[in-house]
Amino acid sequence: MSLTFDDGTFIRTEMVAPLPPPRRQVGAIGWMRENLFSSILNTVLTLVGLGLVLLIVPPLVRFMFIDAVWTGQSREACLAPGTGACWPFINAKLGQLIYGFYPIDQRWRPNIVFAAGAVLLVPLLVLSWPFKKLNAFLFFVIYPIVAFILLTGGNIQLEAFLFEHFGLLHSVFGHVHVAGVNLIFWADYILTALVVMAAIGGVIRLIGGDGRAAARATMWVFLAFGLLVLAWDIDFGLPYVETRQWGGLLVTLVIAVTGIVASLPLGIALALGRRSQMPIVRLLSVVFIEFWRGVPLITVLFFATYMLPLFLPQGSNPDGLLRALVGVALFSAAYMAEVIRGGLQAIPKGQYEGAMAVGLTWSQMMRLIILPQALTLVIPGIVNSFISLFKDTTLVLIVSIFDFLGQLRASFTDPNWASPVTLYTGFAFAGVVYFLFCFGMSRYSLFVERRLNTSHRH
């Protein structure tokens, strides 16, 4: 509307409605002009990429779906000329690819472990889910113990092994059992804990640190390990399943999850130690990190599997899978430490000065101010390390541990499924499985990064 005067002039009383943008700048056409054809170089790259897609995707789709064989009982179903993927082979070997040689009548136990892990992991990944501390305690403390007992059967007599090989009082007092509990072992364990607590507390105080805090942390470690020994010694009536019978996706997830869960806190401790003002702590951290980063993972696995028993007391031979888990966790922790150290160095000095100005202790400053910011900055690097670790689990095949890929390669030796397309089908299936896990971790890291990156929001 407008007001018109006698001389022909007028005054508009409301704003003119904006004109719609040009069609070439909005919608799909606008997006392509901006992202795919914004310059001559981008246009050439777009055309080359489109050509590669047309060259690779149609044959792949034809092999995996259109020309694929979906039903059959043996190799004869996949021998016809021009046959695509032999999916009956995957269907026939699916049990071995997931569980390895785990007894068929006991596979309900890893199924419970898988289901419980998913139930606890989902609310842990949802940032707005309540009861995070309880959920984290269940997932990182209770779940590993329950999973180990279910998968192995428990009753591994760890108490007797430690008592015979590392006890200080057993040679004097022997065995004293009350209600099935070896009192001398637990007295020995408490004595060892007190000695180690006093030694660590004294050393930390000597170099200028908080000796009481170090002693309390050591006490909690001994308490947790004692509860672990007590739980593992209980006979739950489950048949014992050796780790040599484990395999497939079960072993891959056990190694990957253990390495991921263990490497992050160890990496944080090593990164803080490398930046510490205490010379001994800094030196030990640097030596540990540089040693493990300078040795290939294959060498670590070989040493842990074949040479480590030579350095242990006679008669002690830890489980092969356990040795591999320790090697992978320590190897990954060294790389994780450098990723986190990069985040610590990116924090401005004013953050440290502000935390000290308000009277925060060193531990409070790191826990409440510095580490949350540092970890947020290096989320891509942390997840990249997790993805690399997940793919590096395939190296355990070298030390005769059949992970998912190792079990797949073992399945190729079955003459009942020997065909020209069996090999390609198996590796295509393995590629899809690894891609789903790695892509899922990547997308979740992007989601967390967007949620936590609030510094540049308007």
Number of C-alpha atoms within 10 A of each C-alpha: 9 10 9 11 9 6 6 6 9 11 10 10 9 8 7 8 6 6 6 7 8 8 10 12 13 14 9 11 11 15 14 16 16 14 12 17 17 12 12 10 11 15 16 13 14 16 14 12 12 11 11 11 11 11 11 10 11 11 14 14 13 14 20 19 14 14 15 20 20 16 13 15 13 17 20 12 17 27 18 12 7 10 18 26 27 30 22 22 27 20 14 15 19 15 16 22 26 22 23 25 18 23 12 11 7 14 15 13 18 20 15 14 19 14 12 15 15 13 12 16 15 12 16 19 12 12 11 9 11 11 10 15 10 10 18 16 11 14 19 13 13 13 17 17 17 16 20 15 22 22 25 19 21 24 20 17 14 15 19 16 13 14 21 16 14 15 19 17 17 17 10 8 10 13 16 12 11 8 6 7 13 16 14 20 25 15 15 17 22 16 15 16 19 16 12 16 21 17 15 18 21 18 15 20 15 11 14 11 15 15 20 16 14 19 21 13 15 19 17 12 12 19 15 13 12 16 11 16 19 15 18 22 16 14 14 13 9 15 14 14 16 13 17 15 14 24 24 24 23 24 25 24 16 19 25 23 17 16 25 23 14 19 25 22 14 18 24 22 15 27 27 20 21 24 17 14 13 14 13 14 17 18 15 13 22 17 12 17 24 13 12 18 17 10 11 10 19 16 11 19 25 17 16 22 21 12 12 14 16 10 8 12 10 9 10 14 13 13 13 17 22 14 21 22 23 18 23 27 24 21 25 26 30 26 22 27 26 20 23 27 21 16 22 23 11 13 16 10 9 9 14 16 11 13 18 14 9 9 10 15 11 12 11 13 19 18 12 12 17 19 18 14 19 20 19 16 20 19 19 16 19 21 20 18 20 24 20 14 21 20 16 16 24 18 17 24 16 12 17 13 24 28 28 27 24 22 23 25 17 13 22 17 10 11 10 12 25 18 19 17 20 23 17 16 21 21 14 14 16 16 12 11 14 16 13 12 13 19 13 12 16 16 12 15 18 14 11 15 16 10 10 14 12 9 6 5 5 4
